[in-house]
Amino acid sequence: MSQNQASSPADAKPTTTTSRIVALIPGILLCVAVAGVSALLERAELGVFEHPYVEALVMAIKNWAPYLHQKVKSDLAKVTWGMLARAIKHGDNRIEEMLRARMRVVGIALSSVVNFMSPELVVLGGGLIESLPNLVLEEFEAGLREYLAPEVNERLKVKPSKLGSAAVALGAAYSALEAWKSNSDPV
């Protein structure tokens, strides 16, 4: 470079540290995107599943779910998936019927997406499947498989998440780490 030419930041060669930081940007963006999608899904879950809490509480107040009524009285904040699971174990059959119907409808609703995407595996996670895994898997899968194309139905597996509620955060961290490792220099 001659003395008459001004050097600019664009002329500078990136350092190893700078290039490594730049290489992390896709992973960071992926983490942000996954966190955003997770927040939206959580909000959607509240919209879809908050109503069963209210419906269960109404059943309890009407004494159609006596165990639940005894435990929560009329306090919606005390109605959780775990509490509903305990109520079912103690004979509150209407709670079980309501949740079975809901899970079957969720399976039916997702069948068109599964037909379109044709995945080999659907993983279910969250508080409800952690509290009532057999009920959720049975009903979700029954509703789902009722409307699947034969070739999709044949190879599809439905399993509960082994990571529980930490699945989204762990998946995002794993993706970021893999992106970083693939762009870093070997040591």
C-alpha positions as CSV (number, residue, x, y, z in Angstrom):
1,M,0.0,0.0,0.0
2,S,1.4,3.4,-0.9
3,Q,1.6,6.3,1.4
4,N,-1.1,8.2,-0.6
5,Q,-3.6,5.4,0.0
6,A,-5.6,5.5,3.2
7,S,-6.0,2.2,4.9
8,S,-9.5,1.3,5.8
9,P,-11.1,-1.4,8.1
10,A,-12.2,-3.2,4.9
11,D,-8.5,-3.6,4.0
12,A,-7.6,-5.3,7.2
13,K,-7.4,-9.1,7.3
14,P,-9.5,-10.8,9.9
15,T,-7.7,-12.2,12.8
16,T,-8.1,-15.7,14.0
17,T,-10.2,-14.5,16.9
18,T,-12.4,-12.4,14.6
19,S,-13.0,-15.2,12.2
20,R,-13.8,-17.6,15.0
21,I,-16.3,-15.1,16.4
22,V,-17.8,-14.5,12.9
23,A,-18.1,-18.3,12.5
24,L,-20.2,-18.4,15.7
25,I,-22.8,-16.0,14.3
26,P,-24.9,-18.7,12.5
27,G,-25.0,-20.8,15.7
28,I,-26.0,-17.8,17.8
29,L,-28.7,-16.9,15.3
30,L,-29.9,-20.5,15.4
31,C,-30.1,-20.3,19.2
32,V,-32.1,-17.1,19.0
33,A,-34.4,-18.5,16.4
34,V,-35.0,-21.7,18.4
35,A,-35.6,-19.7,21.6
36,G,-38.1,-17.5,19.7
37,V,-39.9,-20.5,18.2
38,S,-39.9,-22.1,21.7
39,A,-41.5,-19.0,23.2
40,L,-44.2,-19.0,20.5
41,L,-44.9,-22.7,21.0
42,E,-45.1,-22.2,24.7
43,R,-47.6,-19.4,24.1
44,A,-49.6,-21.6,21.7
45,E,-49.5,-24.4,24.3
46,L,-51.0,-22.1,26.9
47,G,-53.8,-21.2,24.5
48,V,-54.5,-24.8,23.7
49,F,-53.9,-26.4,27.0
50,E,-55.0,-23.8,29.5
51,H,-58.6,-24.6,28.8
52,P,-58.2,-28.2,30.0
53,Y,-57.1,-26.8,33.3
54,V,-60.2,-24.6,33.5
55,E,-62.4,-27.5,32.3
56,A,-60.9,-29.8,35.0
57,L,-61.5,-27.2,37.6
58,V,-65.1,-26.8,36.6
59,M,-65.4,-30.6,36.9
60,A,-63.9,-30.5,40.3
61,I,-66.3,-27.7,41.5
62,K,-69.3,-29.6,40.2
63,N,-67.9,-32.6,42.1
64,W,-67.5,-34.6,39.0
65,A,-63.8,-34.9,40.0
66,P,-64.0,-35.3,43.8
67,Y,-60.3,-35.9,44.4
68,L,-59.3,-32.9,42.3
69,H,-61.9,-30.8,44.2
70,Q,-60.6,-31.9,47.5
71,K,-57.0,-31.0,46.6
72,V,-57.4,-27.7,44.7
73,K,-60.8,-26.4,45.9
74,S,-61.4,-23.6,43.4
75,D,-57.8,-22.5,42.9
76,L,-56.8,-22.7,39.2
77,A,-53.2,-22.1,40.1
78,K,-53.1,-25.5,41.8
79,V,-54.3,-27.3,38.7
80,T,-51.2,-28.8,37.0
81,W,-50.6,-31.8,34.8
82,G,-49.2,-33.6,37.8
83,M,-52.3,-32.8,39.8
84,L,-54.5,-34.1,37.0
85,A,-52.5,-37.3,36.8
86,R,-53.0,-37.8,40.6
87,A,-56.7,-37.1,40.2
88,I,-56.9,-39.8,37.5
89,K,-55.0,-42.3,39.7
90,H,-57.5,-41.6,42.4
91,G,-60.6,-42.3,40.2
92,D,-61.5,-38.9,38.7
93,N,-62.5,-40.6,35.4
94,R,-64.0,-37.5,33.8
95,I,-60.6,-35.9,33.9
96,E,-59.2,-38.9,32.1
97,E,-61.9,-38.9,29.5
98,M,-61.4,-35.2,28.8
99,L,-57.6,-35.5,28.4
100,R,-57.9,-38.6,26.2
101,A,-60.3,-36.8,23.9
102,R,-58.0,-33.8,23.8
103,M,-54.9,-35.9,22.9
104,R,-56.8,-37.7,20.2
105,V,-57.8,-34.4,18.7
106,V,-54.2,-33.1,18.8
107,G,-53.1,-36.3,17.0
108,I,-55.8,-35.8,14.3
109,A,-54.9,-32.2,13.9
110,L,-51.2,-33.0,13.4
111,S,-51.8,-35.8,11.0
112,S,-51.8,-33.5,7.9
113,V,-48.5,-32.0,8.9
114,V,-47.0,-35.4,9.5
115,N,-48.3,-36.6,6.1
116,F,-46.8,-33.6,4.4
117,M,-43.4,-33.7,6.2
118,S,-43.2,-37.5,6.3
119,P,-40.9,-37.8,9.3
120,E,-39.5,-41.0,10.6
121,L,-40.0,-39.9,14.2
122,V,-42.3,-37.7,16.2
123,V,-41.0,-36.8,19.7
124,L,-43.5,-35.6,22.3
125,G,-42.4,-33.5,25.2
126,G,-43.7,-31.3,27.9
127,G,-45.4,-31.5,31.3
128,L,-48.4,-33.5,30.1
129,I,-46.4,-36.3,28.6
130,E,-44.1,-36.4,31.6
131,S,-47.1,-36.7,33.9
132,L,-49.3,-39.1,31.8
133,P,-47.0,-40.7,29.2
134,N,-49.2,-43.8,28.4
135,L,-52.4,-41.8,28.1
136,V,-50.8,-39.2,25.9
137,L,-49.0,-41.7,23.6
138,E,-52.0,-43.9,23.3
139,E,-54.5,-41.2,22.4
140,F,-52.2,-39.0,20.4
141,E,-51.0,-41.9,18.3
142,A,-54.5,-43.3,17.8
143,G,-55.7,-39.9,16.5
144,L,-52.6,-39.4,14.4
145,R,-52.5,-42.8,12.8
146,E,-56.2,-42.7,11.9
147,Y,-55.5,-40.2,9.2
148,L,-51.9,-41.0,8.1
149,A,-51.1,-42.1,4.6
150,P,-50.2,-45.9,4.6
151,E,-46.5,-45.3,3.6
152,V,-46.1,-42.6,6.3
153,N,-47.9,-44.7,9.0
154,E,-45.7,-47.7,8.2
155,R,-42.4,-46.1,9.1
156,L,-43.4,-43.5,11.6
157,K,-42.4,-43.9,15.3
158,V,-43.9,-41.8,18.1
159,K,-41.8,-41.5,21.3
160,P,-41.7,-39.4,24.4
161,S,-38.8,-37.0,24.8
162,K,-36.0,-38.3,27.0
163,L,-34.8,-34.7,27.7
164,G,-38.0,-33.4,29.2
165,S,-38.5,-29.7,29.4
166,A,-34.8,-29.0,28.7
167,A,-35.0,-30.4,25.2
168,V,-35.2,-27.1,23.3
169,A,-32.4,-25.4,25.2
170,L,-30.1,-28.5,24.9
171,G,-30.9,-28.8,21.2
172,A,-30.0,-25.2,20.5
173,A,-26.8,-25.4,22.5
174,Y,-25.8,-28.6,20.7
175,S,-26.5,-27.0,17.3
176,A,-24.4,-23.9,18.3
177,L,-21.5,-26.1,19.5
178,E,-21.6,-28.2,16.3
179,A,-21.5,-25.0,14.2
180,W,-18.6,-23.7,16.2
181,K,-16.7,-26.9,16.0
182,S,-17.1,-27.2,12.2
183,N,-15.8,-23.6,11.8
184,S,-12.9,-23.7,14.2
185,D,-9.3,-24.5,13.5
186,P,-8.1,-27.8,14.9
187,V,-5.9,-27.4,18.0
